[in-house]
Amino acid sequence: QKVGAFKIRGAVNAVSLSSAECVVTQSSGNHAQAIALACKQLGKQAIIVMPEDSPLVKVNAVRETYGAEVRLCKPTQEAREAMSADIVAAAKRDRGEGSA
């Protein structure tokens, strides 16, 4: 287990079942790393929303080791949910799918 957590099995399963080319999620640590690694292994883009107070070692692992895009937000659940929703809505608009 490269990320040192059991979350990788579920992450690979979830990402492999998704038809999306880009996966957006929110996490401050292990889930972020697991999704980023799963996307890297399966050739998908990952955008991970992380609170700005996340441990730097975890942010760097998600970005540098697993190749995901990290977007930092205020350290509240509401901020993470809002930023994630905005990213998904923007992607849908870019694909001509209208608003979320």
LOVOVEX-494656 format. One record per residue (C-alpha): residue in one letter; x, y, z. Coordinates in steps of 0.25 Angstrom, whole numbers, plus 5000, padded with zeros to 4 digits. Layout:
BEGIN
SITE;res;X;Y;Z
SITE;a;X;Y;Z
...
END
This chain:
BEGIN
SITE;res;X;Y;Z
SITE;q;5000;5000;5000
SITE;k;5007;5012;4995
SITE;v;4999;5022;5003
SITE;g;5000;5014;5016
SITE;a;4985;5014;5018
SITE;f;4974;5004;5015
SITE;k;4966;5015;5007
SITE;i;4973;5011;4994
SITE;r;4965;4999;4991
SITE;g;4952;5007;4992
SITE;a;4957;5018;4984
SITE;v;4962;5009;4972
SITE;n;4948;5003;4972
SITE;a;4941;5016;4972
SITE;v;4950;5022;4961
SITE;s;4950;5010;4952
SITE;l;4934;5010;4953
SITE;s;4933;5024;4949
SITE;s;4933;5028;4934
SITE;a;4938;5042;4937
SITE;e;4951;5046;4932
SITE;c;4953;5055;4944
SITE;v;4950;5052;4958
SITE;v;4947;5063;4968
SITE;t;4947;5060;4983
SITE;q;4951;5067;4997
SITE;s;4960;5062;5008
SITE;s;4971;5066;5017
SITE;g;4979;5054;5016
SITE;n;4978;5039;5013
SITE;h;4965;5039;5004
SITE;a;4972;5050;4996
SITE;q;4985;5042;4994
SITE;a;4977;5029;4991
SITE;i;4968;5036;4980
SITE;a;4980;5043;4974
SITE;l;4988;5030;4973
SITE;a;4975;5023;4968
SITE;c;4974;5033;4957
SITE;k;4989;5033;4954
SITE;q;4988;5018;4952
SITE;l;4975;5018;4944
SITE;g;4980;5030;4935
SITE;k;4969;5040;4940
SITE;q;4971;5054;4945
SITE;a;4969;5057;4960
SITE;i;4965;5070;4966
SITE;i;4966;5070;4981
SITE;v;4960;5081;4990
SITE;m;4968;5081;5003
SITE;p;4967;5091;5015
SITE;e;4978;5101;5015
SITE;d;4982;5095;5029
SITE;s;4985;5081;5023
SITE;p;4998;5076;5027
SITE;l;5009;5080;5016
SITE;v;5014;5066;5015
SITE;k;5000;5061;5011
SITE;v;4998;5073;5001
SITE;n;5011;5070;4995
SITE;a;5009;5055;4994
SITE;v;4996;5058;4986
SITE;r;5002;5068;4977
SITE;e;5016;5063;4975
SITE;t;5016;5048;4977
SITE;y;5002;5045;4972
SITE;g;5000;5056;4961
SITE;a;4987;5062;4965
SITE;e;4983;5076;4965
SITE;v;4981;5082;4979
SITE;r;4972;5094;4982
SITE;l;4973;5099;4996
SITE;c;4961;5105;5003
SITE;k;4957;5110;5017
SITE;p;4957;5099;5027
SITE;t;4942;5097;5028
SITE;q;4933;5086;5023
SITE;e;4925;5097;5016
SITE;a;4936;5103;5009
SITE;r;4941;5089;5004
SITE;e;4927;5086;4999
SITE;a;4925;5099;4992
SITE;m;4938;5099;4985
SITE;s;4936;5084;4980
SITE;a;4922;5088;4975
SITE;d;4928;5100;4968
SITE;i;4939;5091;4961
SITE;v;4928;5081;4956
SITE;a;4919;5092;4952
SITE;a;4930;5099;4944
SITE;a;4934;5086;4937
SITE;k;4919;5083;4933
SITE;r;4918;5097;4927
SITE;d;4932;5095;4920
SITE;r;4926;5082;4914
SITE;g;4913;5089;4910
SITE;e;4904;5082;4920
SITE;g;4898;5094;4926
SITE;s;4899;5097;4941
SITE;a;4900;5087;4952
END
